[in-house]
Amino acid sequence: MRTRHSHAIKLVFAAALALLVIFAAACGEKPEEPVDVDASVTEAITSAPTAIPTEAPTEAPTAEPTEAPTEEPTAEPTEAPTEEPTAQPANTPKPTQAANPSQSGRKVYLTFDDGPTDRTPKVLDILKQYNAKATFFTVGYMVNNNPKTAKRIVDEGHLLACHTQSHDLKKIYKSTEALINDINAWRATVKKAVGYDAGAYVMRFPGGTTNTTIGGRNGRSPYVKAVNKAGYKVFDWNIGLNDAWLAGNTKNLPIIDYLWESYTTTYAMYKNKDPLILIIHDTRAESVKLLPRVLEDLIAKGFEFGLVSELDDNYLM
Ligand SMILES: [Zn+2]
C-alpha cells in the first residue's frame, strides 16, 4: 500500500516535470530557423515556380517602401548559433568560419538594382565592412537625385552599371531605338553626376530580358542584340531576395523572413549555375537590413565576390 502510494506520487511528480519541460521549451523557442536548403532541396530545377519572377512592369524606382527602417521589431532572423566559433567576438565577419566551405574559390556576383537611393550609402558601408565588391544597376534619374552616392559607388571600386535612364518599360521597350536612346541618356546623366564617363558598359533590362513587355524570351532577341551592338553586355540574374515581388509572400511571413527564405530557396535551386548572379534592390529597408546575413552566408560557403564586367558574355535567364 505504502509502496503503491509512493509510486503514485512519483508518477504525478514525473508528469508535472514533463509538463514543465514542455512549457519551458515552448517559451524559449526561437523564431523559426531557415531550413538547410543546401541539403534538403534537390537540384537542377531550372524553371521551378519559386524562381524569382521578373520585376512587375509597374515597378518603378520611385516606389520607395514607406516603412521606416526601424519598424521591424522582432522580425530579424537570429544568427545560426553553430557557425560562430566560441573564441570569436560576435558580429565580426569571419571568412574562414565555415567548417565546410563547399563553394571555395567560386565567385558570386552581387547586383543592386534601381538605385542609387538614400539607402545605398548604408549598402556601401556594409560592402566595405565585408570587403565585397558589387555591381550597381543604376537608374539615370536616381543618379540625378543622388549624384554623390553615384560617385561613391565608383570611388569605392564598385561597378556603376546601366538600368536605363527612365525605367519606364512602356517607353523603353517601344522599339530598340527607344531603348538605346534611353541608355544613352543614362550615360550622359552619369557623366554629368560623376564628372567623367564613369558608366560601365554593363546593362540590366528593367524587368529582365524575359518580361512580357518585349514579348518574353521570344521578343528579347532584337533588344539584346541592339544593346550588345551599342557596346554593353546584358545581365539577368538567378538568385535573389524577391524584394521586388512581395506578392510572392503567400505565407504572410514577416518581410525580412520572406526575403531570407527567397534567398535560401533560390540559392538551393541555382547554386551550381555559372555565373551565379544575386539580385537585391537597394530601395528596400529590409533588404539592406538582411544584407550582412546574406554576405556572411556566402562568405561561409567559400564564395568570393566578382563584378559582372569580368564575365565574357551576356547572362540571360
Ligand atoms: Zn529595376
Residues whose N, C-alpha, C, O or C-beta is under 5 A from the ligand:
A	BS01	ZN	D113 D114 P206 G207
